[in-house]
Amino acid sequence: MRKNKTTLSIDVGGTGFKASVLDARGKMLADSIRVETPYPCPPKVMVGFLLVLAGKLPSFDRVSIGWPGVVREGRVITAPHFGNKIWNGYPLIKELEKKWRKPVRLLNDADMQGFAVIKGRGLELVVTLGYGVGTAVFRNGELMPRLELAQHPVFEAKTYNEFIGDRVLKKIGKAKWNIKVRQALIWLNTLLNPDRIYIGGGNARLISFNLGKNTKIVSNAAGILGGIALWKSKTFNG
């Protein structure tokens, strides 16, 4: 059995898929590639698309997938970007393992990004700002699974997705969006009192206000790099 296994790591997003192959230490063996998300994207289209994406990269021994929604025991529970009704309960791991004949792990995308950036001490919050808003909470390195804070109403019955998601950014512009993001972070700080906050995702680069000393912006590549940490984690619960 090979000890130095390679991992195909895929970050599924509402606007694009990013992927690379990582060595046993988490180093990319090839430049990451990005392709636009196909729409509509029912399960059959998604599986075929992932197979094509993998074919553009070096060979691999196992697969990690960051999913923009709730997953449980290899099944998709929610898929806000692709349609909750058609995706609910879909056995994505089973279908991909059948196609690839390799082990697959599936985790919420913010959770997977968190595995790449957390320090493993205290309470750590990961917030991803992209097409939607993702959140992940870790306590002393242990993932608190299945938390979907972005779906919680925060203002005038709007969820975080509806308050600071990409559609809002495009509608109101960067200046007003930054005001809303700052307020959202205040709410999350008040709710959780985290020791550290990490902000990732494609829209994190647009933040223009000063962040607190316990908050920092992390590389968008973390969504891929978390794929190796996912296999090392003793607390994985996907």
C-alpha positions in Angstrom: 0.0 0.0 0.0 1.4 3.4 -1.0 2.2 5.7 1.9 2.7 8.9 -0.1 -0.8 9.0 -1.6 -1.8 11.8 -3.9 -5.2 13.6 -3.5 -7.4 15.2 -6.1 -8.9 18.2 -4.4 -11.9 19.9 -5.8 -13.6 23.1 -4.6 -17.1 23.2 -6.0 -18.5 26.7 -6.2 -21.5 28.5 -7.4 -19.6 30.4 -10.1 -16.6 28.1 -10.7 -14.9 24.8 -9.9 -11.2 24.8 -8.8 -9.1 21.7 -8.6 -5.5 20.4 -8.3 -3.7 17.3 -7.2 -1.8 17.4 -3.9 1.1 15.3 -2.7 1.2 13.7 0.8 2.4 17.0 2.3 -0.3 19.1 0.7 1.8 20.6 -2.0 0.2 21.1 -5.4 1.6 18.8 -8.1 0.1 20.8 -10.8 -1.2 24.4 -11.2 -4.8 24.6 -10.1 -7.3 24.9 -12.8 -10.6 26.7 -12.8 -13.7 26.2 -14.9 -17.0 27.9 -14.8 -19.9 26.1 -13.1 -22.3 24.6 -15.6 -26.0 25.5 -15.3 -28.4 23.9 -14.9 -26.4 21.4 -12.8 -28.4 18.3 -11.8 -26.5 15.2 -10.4 -25.9 13.6 -13.8 -24.3 16.8 -15.2 -22.2 17.3 -12.0 -20.8 13.8 -12.0 -19.9 14.0 -15.7 -18.3 17.5 -15.2 -16.2 16.3 -12.3 -14.9 13.3 -14.4 -13.9 15.7 -17.2 -12.2 18.1 -14.7 -10.2 15.2 -13.2 -9.0 14.2 -16.6 -7.2 17.5 -17.0 -5.0 16.8 -14.0 -2.3 14.3 -13.0 -3.3 10.8 -11.7 -4.4 10.6 -8.1 -5.1 8.0 -5.4 -8.1 9.6 -3.6 -10.4 12.5 -3.8 -11.6 15.4 -1.6 -14.5 17.5 -2.6 -15.6 20.8 -0.9 -19.4 21.1 -1.4 -21.4 24.4 -1.2 -24.1 23.1 1.1 -24.8 20.5 3.8 -23.5 16.9 3.3 -24.0 13.9 5.5 -22.4 10.5 5.3 -21.6 10.9 1.6 -25.0 12.3 0.6 -25.9 15.8 -0.4 -28.5 17.3 1.9 -28.6 20.8 0.5 -27.4 22.4 -2.7 -28.6 26.0 -2.7 -26.9 26.9 -6.0 -28.0 23.8 -7.9 -31.4 23.1 -6.6 -32.2 21.6 -3.2 -35.1 19.4 -4.4 -33.2 17.6 -7.1 -30.1 17.1 -4.9 -31.5 16.2 -1.6 -30.3 12.8 -0.5 -28.1 12.2 -3.6 -25.3 9.7 -2.9 -22.5 11.7 -4.5 -19.7 9.7 -2.9 -21.1 6.4 -4.0 -21.5 7.5 -7.6 -18.0 9.0 -7.9 -16.3 6.0 -6.2 -18.1 3.8 -8.7 -16.7 5.9 -11.6 -13.2 6.6 -10.3 -12.7 3.3 -8.3 -11.0 5.4 -5.7 -12.0 6.6 -2.2 -13.8 9.9 -2.0 -14.5 12.3 0.9 -17.1 15.0 0.7 -17.3 18.0 3.0 -18.9 21.4 3.1 -16.6 23.8 1.2 -16.1 26.2 4.2 -15.3 23.3 6.4 -12.7 22.0 3.9 -11.1 25.5 3.6 -11.0 25.7 7.4 -8.9 22.5 7.6 -6.2 24.4 5.6 -6.0 27.5 7.7 -6.9 26.9 11.3 -4.2 26.8 14.1 -6.0 24.1 16.1 -6.3 26.2 19.3 -9.4 27.7 20.8 -12.5 28.6 18.9 -11.9 29.4 15.3 -14.4 30.7 12.7 -14.0 30.5 8.9 -16.2 32.7 6.7 -16.1 32.3 2.9 -17.4 35.1 0.7 -18.2 34.0 -2.8 -21.4 33.3 -4.7 -22.9 32.6 -1.3 -21.6 32.8 2.2 -20.0 29.8 4.0 -19.1 29.3 7.6 -17.2 26.7 9.6 -16.5 26.5 13.3 -13.6 24.6 14.9 -12.9 24.0 18.6 -9.3 23.1 19.4 -9.0 21.7 15.8 -12.2 19.7 15.9 -14.8 20.6 13.4 -18.3 21.4 14.6 -20.1 19.7 11.7 -23.3 20.6 9.8 -23.5 24.2 11.0 -25.0 26.4 8.3 -24.9 29.8 9.9 -25.2 31.5 6.5 -28.8 30.2 6.3 -29.7 31.8 9.5 -31.8 35.0 9.3 -29.8 38.1 10.5 -31.7 41.2 9.3 -35.3 41.7 8.2 -35.7 38.0 7.8 -32.7 37.9 5.4 -30.1 35.2 5.7 -26.4 35.9 5.5 -26.5 34.8 1.9 -29.2 37.4 1.2 -27.5 40.0 3.2 -23.9 39.9 1.9 -23.9 37.3 -1.0 -22.5 37.9 -4.4 -25.9 39.0 -5.8 -26.1 41.7 -3.2 -22.5 42.9 -4.0 -23.4 43.2 -7.7 -26.6 45.1 -6.8 -25.4 47.7 -4.3 -21.7 48.0 -5.1 -18.5 47.4 -3.1 -18.8 50.4 -0.8 -22.2 49.5 0.6 -21.4 45.8 0.5 -18.4 46.4 2.7 -20.6 48.2 5.3 -22.8 45.1 5.4 -19.9 42.7 5.6 -18.5 44.6 8.6 -21.8 44.5 10.3 -22.1 40.7 9.6 -18.7 40.1 11.2 -19.8 42.1 14.3 -22.9 39.8 14.6 -20.8 36.7 14.2 -18.3 37.9 16.8 -21.1 38.6 19.2 -22.7 35.2 18.6 -19.6 33.0 18.9 -16.8 35.1 20.5 -14.2 33.2 18.4 -10.5 33.5 19.2 -9.7 33.8 15.5 -11.7 34.5 12.3 -10.4 33.6 8.8 -12.1 35.1 5.8 -11.7 33.4 2.4 -13.5 33.0 -0.9 -13.3 35.0 -4.1 -14.9 38.2 -2.7 -12.7 38.4 0.3 -10.2 40.4 -1.7 -12.8 43.2 -2.0 -12.9 44.0 1.7 -11.7 47.5 2.3 -12.2 48.2 6.0 -9.7 47.4 8.8 -10.1 44.0 10.3 -9.7 43.3 14.0 -6.5 41.8 15.3 -8.1 38.4 15.5 -9.3 38.4 11.9 -7.4 37.9 8.7 -8.0 37.2 5.0 -6.7 33.9 3.7 -5.8 32.7 0.3 -8.6 31.5 -1.9 -6.4 28.4 -2.7 -7.2 27.2 0.8 -10.4 25.7 -0.6 -8.2 23.2 -2.5 -5.4 22.8 0.1 -7.8 21.7 2.7 -8.2 18.5 0.7 -5.1 16.9 2.2 -5.9 17.9 5.8 -9.3 16.3 5.4 -7.7 12.9 5.1 -5.4 13.6 8.1 -8.2 14.7 10.4 -9.2 12.3 13.1 -12.4 14.2 13.6 -13.7 14.0 10.0 -17.4 13.7 9.9 -18.7 14.1 6.4 
